[in-house]
Each structure stands twice: as structure tokens, then as C-alpha cells.
């Protein structure tokens, strides 16, 4: 592996190579860094959402509704946020109680179909959160040239596709 470049993952890899020289630890080079970046990014995103008075889970639901630019069914929200139906029901109930979303009739002949839509307050809050998020993420990426960012995005897309 040669000289250590000095980050935590390099040190972890070096330690594994010392105690388990028989193990091929090369996946750690990429995936351990991704794990650490994900944790740090989660904290940065949570701080951005806090500026709008939102929790990350609230952002997930509100952002899905804002992107749709109209009402969504709970089933659509479940698909976009990857949570269970019980969890989504609780989230919608909480957001209704907070005045950020409301349930509306689905417009179909089945009166049991209820859709979820943003209130004006919900739109305002998700827009504030988006602006804060984009600013925080721009700061994170500012030292990386645009062509490197594009190359990294493509490599991450390839990895994401491989995980499906």
C-alpha cells in the first residue's frame, strides 16, 4: 500500500493489513470512506434542515411532495421515502398536526382514497430547507473542480447501479 496519506481509513486499512495480511481489504478503500462521508453528510444535512425547523424525516416527506408539485398518495410517499406503511401513516399524522401537510380527497370514485398535499407553510419550510441544504452542499464541494465532481457523480452512479 505504500505511504499512508493520513486519513482514518488509510490507518484502518494499514491496521487490518498488519493483523490480517491474508485478507484483501481493498473494498474498505472506497466503501469505508463512503460510510464515513455518509455519516458526516447526514449531520450537515440535519443542521441545514434545522434552519427550517425540520427533522430529516420531515424533509424526506415534504421534499417528495414539493418535487411532485401536487398531491401524492401515501403509497407514492412510501415508495419515495422507503419506509413502511405504518411509519408513513405516523409521519403524515405528525405533519398534519404540525400544519405542514393536509389530507385531501383523491378525486377517484373511491372516497377512501386520500392524498397528501403541502400547505403553504409546508411549501415555505421545505423551500427554506432546500436553500440551506444547497448552500451547505456547495460549501462541501467548492474545493473540487467541476469536472472531478461530474466524474465522481458518474462513478457513484455506477456503484449505485451495481448495488441494485
N, C-alpha and C positions, 0 to 999 in steps of 0.2 A: 504494500500500500504506500510505502514511502513516507515522506514527511507529513506530519499532521498539519492540517490547515487551521486547526484551532477551534472548530465548533464542537458542541456537545456530542453530536452524532459521530464525528471523527473519533473522539475519545472513547465512545461506547464501542465502536467497531474495533478499535485497537485493543480494548479490553477483552472483547469476545475472541479476537484472533489469538490473544495470549493464552486464554484459558481453554479455548476450543479451536485449536488450529485445524482440526478436521472439518469444521463447519464452514460452508460457503455463506458468508454473511453479506454478500453484495446487495441483496434486496434492501437491507437496512439503509444503505446509502441514499436511496430515494424515499422509501416509504416511512422510515423513521423521521426524516425531515418533514415529510408531508403531515405526519401526525402532529409534530411539534408546531408547524405552521398553522395547522387547523385549530389547535388549542389557542394559540395567540390571536388568530383571526377571530375566533369566537368571542374572546374578551374585547377586542377592538370593536366588533360589531355590536356587542351588548352595550358598550359605552355610547356608541352612536345612537342606538335606539332609545337609550335612557334620556337623551336630549329631547326626544319627542314624548317622553313619558310612557314608553312602550317596553315590554319584555320581548325577548327574541321570539317566543311562540306567538305573541300577538302580531308581531311584524310578519311572520310567515303567513298568517291568515289574511291580514289586511293587505299585504302586498299581492297575494294571489287575486284578491278581489279587485284591487286597483289596476293590475295588469289586464284583467278581463274587461275592464271598463263597463261593467254591468253585473247584474246578479249572477251568482253561481249556486248550484245545488250543494248540499253537504257532501254528496258523493264526489263531485268535482273537487271540492276543497280537500277531501281525504286523499284523492289521487295526487294533488299538487303538493301537499304537505307531508305525505307519507306517515300518517298517524292512523290509529284505529277509529272506528265509528264512535265508540264511547268517548274517546278523548276529544274527537271533533265536536260532539254534542256539548261536552263540558266547555270547550273553548268558545263555541258560538254563544252558549248561555252567558258566559262571563263577558264576552264582547257586547252582547245585547245589553246586559246590566250596566256596562260602562258607557253605553251610548255611542259606541263606535260602529256598530252594525245593527241592522234590523232584519227581521224575517218578513218576507213579502210572499204573496201568492205566486205560484209558479206559472200561472197562465194556461195550464193544461186543463183538460176536463176532470182530472183527478184533483179534487180540492185538498187532498192530503199533502200534495207536493208543495213544499215551501222552499223558497230560495233565500239566499242571504245576500244582502247588499250593504254597501258602505253608507253611513250617514255623512253629513257634511263634516262633522267633527272627525270621523274616521278618515276621510279624504285628507283633511288638513294634517292630521297626525302622521299618516303614512308618508305624505309628501315631505314633511319636515324630517322624518327619519331617513327617507331616501337621500335627501340633500346632505345630511350629516354623514351617512354611510359612504356616499360617493366621495366626499371630501376626505374622509379618513382613509379610504382605499387609494385615492390619488396620492396622498402623502406616503403611503406604504410603497407605492410603485415608482415614485418620482425619480429614484436613482437608477432605474432600469430602463435602458433605451427602448423605444417603441418597437423596434424590430425584435429585440430579445423578448419583450412581453408577448408579441404575436407568436414567436416560436415556442415560448413556454405554454401559452394557451393551447397551441396545437398539440404539443406533447401531452398535456394534461387531458385533452380530448381523446387522444389515442389510448391513454391509460384508462380513462373512464369507460370507453367502449370495450376494452379488454376485460373489465370487471363485470360486465353485464352477462 
